[in-house]
Amino acid sequence: MEKESIEVFIDSLAHFYRQVGVGEVQVGVPYLLDSRTPMVSDFTGIIGVSGKRRGCVYFSCPKAMLSYILTSMGERDNSSEHLCDLVGEIANTIAGNARKEFGADFMISVPVVIQGEPERIHLPDNTRCVVIPTKWKSYQSIIVVALE
């Protein structure tokens, strides 16, 4: 995956943080996932991608981070349902903004949200998976882009 494509996903996450008014996100150096076992945290929002590019994009972060974001947004209810909605919204924003950049042939699914370790996230076999580490406040999160 070329550098410009990776930057689309980074910019999309930064857009989300600006949109909800919780400050800036710090982005680490992207790297290739060296195993077929997906990396995940407490909550993961997964977007399937089809069209010219196929695979998935997902965002994963700790529960405490989602709770903090909800509180920062003025939401008092930090139930699992709200946390799931938020991680799904973050994943959807990332993929949706990428769709604007890549065009109509970049088709995205509705988010699938997983709490904890998933039984299975299928990463495409014939592609390199790029991990984009991010940090907001003291919380670590990742975007994983696995596209053919």
Residue pairs with C-beta under 8 A, 6 or more apart in sequence:
1 128
1 130
1 145
1 147
5 102
5 145
6 30
6 130
6 132
6 145
8 97
8 98
8 101
8 102
9 57
9 94
9 98
9 132
9 143
9 145
10 27
10 132
10 143
11 97
12 93
12 94
12 95
12 96
12 97
12 98
13 25
13 27
13 59
13 90
13 93
13 94
13 132
13 134
13 143
14 24
14 25
14 27
15 93
15 97
16 89
16 90
16 93
16 94
17 23
17 24
17 25
17 136
18 24
19 93
20 69
20 72
20 73
21 72
21 73
22 69
22 72
22 73
22 136
23 136
23 137
24 136
25 134
25 135
25 136
26 134
26 135
26 136
27 132
27 133
27 134
27 135
28 132
28 133
28 134
28 135
29 133
30 130
30 131
30 132
30 133
31 130
31 131
31 133
32 128
32 129
32 130
32 131
33 39
33 123
33 128
33 129
33 130
33 131
33 144
33 146
36 123
36 125
38 58
38 118
38 121
38 123
38 129
38 144
39 60
39 131
39 142
39 144
40 58
40 60
40 114
40 116
40 117
40 118
40 121
41 60
41 61
41 62
41 140
41 141
41 142
42 61
42 62
42 63
42 66
42 115
42 116
43 60
43 61
43 62
43 63
43 66
43 83
43 84
43 87
43 113
43 114
43 115
44 58
44 59
44 60
44 87
44 113
44 114
44 118
44 121
45 58
45 59
45 60
45 87
45 88
45 89
45 90
45 91
45 92
45 111
45 112
45 113
46 56
46 57
46 58
46 91
46 111
46 112
46 113
46 114
46 121
47 56
47 57
47 58
47 91
47 92
47 94
47 95
47 108
47 109
47 111
47 112
48 55
48 56
48 108
48 109
48 112
49 55
49 56
49 57
49 95
49 106
49 107
49 108
49 109
49 147
50 107
50 109
51 104
51 105
51 106
51 107
52 102
52 105
52 106
53 102
53 105
53 106
53 147
53 148
54 124
54 147
54 148
55 123
55 124
55 127
55 145
55 146
55 147
55 148
56 121
56 122
56 123
56 124
56 144
56 146
56 147
57 91
57 94
57 95
57 98
57 108
57 143
57 144
57 145
57 146
57 147
58 91
58 121
58 143
58 144
59 87
59 90
59 91
59 94
59 141
59 142
59 143
60 87
60 141
60 142
60 144
61 87
61 90
61 139
61 140
61 141
61 142
62 139
62 140
62 141
63 83
64 139
65 136
65 137
65 139
65 141
66 78
66 83
66 86
66 87
67 78
67 83
68 137
68 139
69 86
69 136
70 77
70 78
70 82
70 83
70 86
71 78
75 82
80 115
84 113
84 115
87 111
87 113
88 111
88 112
88 113
89 111
91 111
91 113
92 108
92 110
92 111
94 143
95 108
96 108
98 106
98 108
99 106
99 107
99 108
114 121
123 129
123 144
123 146
124 146
124 147
124 148
126 148
127 146
127 147
127 148
129 144
129 145
129 146
130 144
130 145
130 146
131 142
131 143
131 144
132 142
132 143
132 144
132 145
133 140
133 141
133 142
134 140
134 141
134 142
134 143
135 141
